[in-house]
Amino acid sequence: MTPLVHCVRHAQGEHNLGGDAYLIPDPKLTEVGIEECRALETRFPNHSSVELIVSSPLRRTLQTALCSFQPAIQRGVKIIALPELQETSDVACDTGRSIAEVQREFSQENAGQQAAIIDFSLVEEGWNSKIGKWAPSSNALIARARVARQWLRKRPEKELIVVCHGGFLHYLTQDWTGIKADEHASAWQNCDFRSYQFASSKDDDDAAMIETDQSRQARGVADEKVPTKEGQDALYLATVQNWEDRGFQNPLKLNEQFK
């Protein structure tokens, strides 16, 4: 039995304010972002059944996890920081800090009793290097998303939450629909959440996830045709090229072996 996965994009961070805000290192949530978290807490329907929260170790995702899911946290649900969930680019706003700095900020002394529920044991030194397996290249990002899906599929919990980033959520879910070339770089808005089931419980390498019918209906796309794998591949290439053209990231150019 594989878990039901609720994927969530973080709330508004300082880097979402435009201009040179993307140069802010590992930005925190804005006051608007905090309000978005409170609104998410109100509308999220599964607080009582979720058994685990998994978050990118970046500041804005950890803050979103802590602020949005208090009903689950207060009944003992833990948060695991998973470095594979970090955002795609190597600009300052998408680059995390050393694990020592992250742990210090979210220590019990600085963040109160809530910090004790965050498990940082999977965050290795160099997770924020943006080289090797952490590089913002196409192959590295696809592989990192696959590792994250494989890890999630093996979890013993029946239902969990993943708090992640607008760009990486497309890699994680392998869904490239809804991105408008001349607007936002992601089809995921602040504090959007969608629910997924794994396509197979077997140990197939891809560990593909499929959005549930209930989730698609809730966001008003139940009647839209789901693209084929070939269709998604075409959307992926168009999206990543658009990201490069707009200066958001350059995974194709960084990966000379991509075909």
C-alpha positions as CSV (number, residue, x, y, z in Angstrom):
1,M,0.0,0.0,0.0
2,T,1.5,3.3,-1.1
3,P,0.7,6.6,0.6
4,L,-1.6,9.3,-0.6
5,V,0.5,12.4,-1.1
6,H,-0.7,16.0,-0.8
7,C,1.7,18.3,-2.6
8,V,1.8,21.9,-1.4
9,R,3.6,25.0,-2.8
10,H,5.0,27.3,-0.1
11,A,3.4,30.6,0.8
12,Q,4.6,34.0,-0.5
13,G,8.3,34.6,0.3
14,E,10.3,37.8,0.2
15,H,11.7,36.7,-3.2
16,N,8.2,36.7,-4.7
17,L,8.0,40.5,-4.4
18,G,9.7,41.1,-7.8
19,G,12.7,43.2,-8.8
20,D,16.0,42.0,-7.3
21,A,14.2,40.2,-4.5
22,Y,15.4,36.9,-6.0
23,L,18.9,37.8,-4.8
24,I,17.8,37.5,-1.1
25,P,19.5,34.4,0.3
26,D,17.1,31.7,1.5
27,P,14.2,34.3,2.0
28,K,11.6,34.0,4.7
29,L,7.8,34.3,4.3
30,T,6.3,37.7,4.1
31,E,3.3,38.8,6.3
32,V,1.1,38.1,3.3
33,G,2.7,34.6,3.2
34,I,1.8,34.0,6.8
35,E,-1.8,34.9,6.1
36,E,-1.7,32.6,3.1
37,C,-0.6,29.8,5.5
38,R,-3.5,30.5,7.8
39,A,-5.9,30.4,4.9
40,L,-4.4,27.1,3.8
41,E,-4.8,25.7,7.3
42,T,-8.5,26.6,7.2
43,R,-9.2,25.0,3.8
44,F,-7.0,21.9,4.0
45,P,-9.4,19.1,4.7
46,N,-7.1,16.3,5.8
47,H,-5.4,17.5,9.0
48,S,-6.9,14.6,11.0
49,S,-5.7,11.8,8.7
50,V,-2.2,13.0,7.7
51,E,0.6,11.0,9.4
52,L,3.8,12.8,8.2
53,I,4.9,16.2,6.8
54,V,7.9,16.3,4.4
55,S,9.5,19.6,3.5
56,S,12.2,21.1,1.5
57,P,14.9,22.4,4.0
58,L,14.6,26.0,2.6
59,R,13.4,28.5,5.1
60,R,10.1,29.4,3.3
61,T,9.0,25.8,3.0
62,L,9.8,24.9,6.6
63,Q,7.9,28.0,7.7
64,T,4.9,27.1,5.5
65,A,4.9,23.6,7.0
66,L,5.0,24.8,10.6
67,C,2.4,27.6,10.0
68,S,-0.1,25.8,7.8
69,F,-0.5,22.4,9.4
70,Q,-0.8,23.1,13.1
71,P,-3.8,20.8,13.7
72,A,-1.7,17.9,12.5
73,I,1.4,19.0,14.3
74,Q,-0.4,19.5,17.6
75,R,-1.5,15.9,17.6
76,G,2.1,14.7,17.1
77,V,2.7,14.6,13.4
78,K,6.4,15.1,12.6
79,I,8.2,17.1,9.8
80,I,11.1,15.5,7.9
81,A,13.4,17.9,5.9
82,L,14.2,16.2,2.6
83,P,16.9,18.0,0.6
84,E,15.8,16.4,-2.7
85,L,12.8,18.7,-2.5
86,Q,14.8,22.0,-2.8
87,E,14.1,24.4,-5.6
88,T,15.5,24.0,-9.1
89,S,17.8,27.0,-9.7
90,D,21.1,28.1,-8.2
91,V,20.1,31.8,-7.6
92,A,20.4,33.1,-4.1
93,C,16.7,32.7,-3.2
94,D,16.7,29.1,-4.2
95,T,20.0,28.1,-2.5
96,G,19.8,26.8,1.1
97,R,22.1,27.5,4.0
98,S,24.4,25.0,5.7
99,I,22.6,22.4,7.8
100,A,24.1,23.9,10.9
101,E,22.6,27.3,10.1
102,V,19.2,25.8,9.4
103,Q,19.2,23.7,12.5
104,R,20.2,26.7,14.6
105,E,17.3,28.8,13.2
106,F,14.8,26.1,13.8
107,S,16.2,25.0,17.1
108,Q,14.0,24.7,20.1
109,E,15.8,27.7,21.7
110,N,15.0,30.0,18.7
111,A,11.8,28.6,17.3
112,G,10.1,27.2,20.5
113,Q,8.8,23.8,21.2
114,Q,7.6,23.3,17.6
115,A,11.2,23.0,16.3
116,A,11.6,19.7,18.1
117,I,9.3,18.0,15.6
118,I,11.6,18.8,12.6
119,D,13.9,15.9,11.7
120,F,17.0,17.1,9.8
121,S,18.9,13.8,9.8
122,L,18.5,13.4,5.9
123,V,20.1,16.8,5.2
124,E,23.7,16.1,4.4
125,E,26.6,18.6,4.2
126,G,26.8,20.0,0.7
127,W,23.0,19.8,0.0
128,N,23.1,23.5,-0.9
129,S,26.2,23.2,-3.2
130,K,24.1,23.2,-6.4
131,I,26.7,20.9,-8.0
132,G,26.7,17.2,-8.8
133,K,23.3,15.6,-7.9
134,W,22.2,19.0,-6.6
135,A,23.0,20.9,-9.8
136,P,20.3,22.9,-11.7
137,S,20.7,20.8,-14.8
138,S,18.0,18.9,-16.6
139,N,19.3,15.4,-15.9
140,A,20.1,16.2,-12.2
141,L,16.7,17.7,-11.6
142,I,14.9,14.7,-13.2
143,A,17.0,12.3,-11.2
144,R,16.5,14.2,-8.0
145,A,12.7,14.2,-8.5
146,R,12.8,10.5,-9.1
147,V,14.7,9.8,-5.9
148,A,12.2,11.9,-4.0
149,R,9.2,10.0,-5.4
150,Q,10.9,6.7,-4.7
151,W,11.5,7.7,-1.1
152,L,8.0,8.9,-0.7
153,R,6.6,5.7,-2.2
154,K,8.5,3.6,0.4
155,R,7.1,5.5,3.4
156,P,4.9,3.4,5.7
157,E,2.4,6.2,6.3
158,K,-0.9,6.0,4.6
159,E,-1.1,9.8,4.0
160,L,1.4,12.5,4.0
161,I,2.1,16.2,3.0
162,V,5.0,17.4,0.9
163,V,5.8,21.1,1.1
164,C,7.9,22.1,-1.9
165,H,8.5,24.8,-4.6
166,G,6.7,26.0,-7.7
167,G,9.4,24.9,-10.1
168,F,10.4,21.6,-8.6
169,L,6.8,20.5,-8.1
170,H,6.6,20.2,-11.9
171,Y,9.5,17.8,-11.9
172,L,8.2,15.9,-8.9
173,T,4.7,15.4,-10.3
174,Q,5.8,15.2,-13.9
175,D,2.9,17.4,-14.8
176,W,3.9,20.4,-17.0
177,T,0.4,21.6,-17.9
178,G,-1.0,25.0,-17.0
179,I,2.2,27.1,-17.3
180,K,1.7,30.3,-19.2
181,A,4.8,31.3,-21.1
182,D,4.4,35.1,-20.6
183,E,3.3,35.0,-17.0
184,H,4.3,33.1,-13.8
185,A,7.1,30.5,-14.1
186,S,4.9,27.8,-12.5
187,A,1.3,26.6,-12.7
188,W,1.3,26.3,-8.9
189,Q,0.2,29.4,-7.0
190,N,1.2,30.2,-3.4
191,C,-0.2,27.5,-1.0
192,D,-1.8,25.5,-3.8
193,F,-2.2,21.9,-2.9
194,R,-3.0,18.8,-5.0
195,S,-3.3,15.2,-4.1
196,Y,-1.6,12.2,-5.7
197,Q,-1.5,8.5,-5.7
198,F,1.4,6.3,-7.0
199,A,0.7,4.7,-10.3
200,S,2.2,1.4,-9.1
201,S,3.1,-0.2,-5.8
202,K,5.9,-2.1,-7.5
203,D,9.5,-1.1,-7.5
204,D,9.4,0.5,-11.0
205,D,12.2,3.0,-11.3
206,D,10.1,6.0,-12.1
207,A,7.7,5.9,-9.2
208,A,5.2,8.0,-11.2
209,M,2.4,9.8,-9.3
210,I,-1.1,10.4,-10.7
211,E,-3.3,13.3,-9.5
212,T,-6.5,12.0,-7.9
213,D,-9.9,12.6,-9.5
214,Q,-11.0,14.4,-6.4
215,S,-8.0,16.8,-6.6
216,R,-8.6,17.5,-10.3
217,Q,-12.2,18.2,-9.6
218,A,-11.4,20.5,-6.7
219,R,-9.2,22.7,-8.9
220,G,-11.6,22.7,-11.9
221,V,-9.7,20.6,-14.4
222,A,-11.6,17.3,-14.2
223,D,-12.9,17.7,-17.7
224,E,-9.6,18.5,-19.2
225,K,-7.7,15.7,-21.0
226,V,-4.6,14.5,-19.3
227,P,-1.6,14.7,-21.7
228,T,0.1,11.5,-22.8
229,K,3.7,11.0,-21.7
230,E,4.8,12.3,-25.2
231,G,2.6,15.3,-24.6
232,Q,4.1,16.0,-21.2
233,D,7.6,15.6,-22.6
234,A,6.9,18.3,-25.2
235,L,5.5,20.6,-22.5
236,Y,8.5,20.0,-20.4
237,L,10.9,21.0,-23.2
238,A,8.9,24.1,-24.0
239,T,8.7,25.1,-20.3
240,V,12.4,24.6,-19.6
241,Q,13.4,26.5,-22.7
242,N,11.0,29.3,-21.6
243,W,12.6,29.3,-18.2
244,E,16.0,29.7,-19.7
245,D,14.9,32.5,-22.1
246,R,13.4,34.4,-19.1
247,G,16.5,33.9,-17.0
248,F,14.9,31.8,-14.3
249,Q,17.3,28.8,-14.6
250,N,19.3,27.1,-17.3
251,P,19.1,23.4,-16.9
252,L,19.4,22.6,-20.6
253,K,22.6,24.7,-21.1
254,L,24.1,23.3,-18.0
255,N,23.6,19.7,-19.2
256,E,25.6,19.1,-22.3
257,Q,24.4,15.5,-22.5
258,F,20.7,16.3,-22.7
259,K,19.0,15.2,-25.9
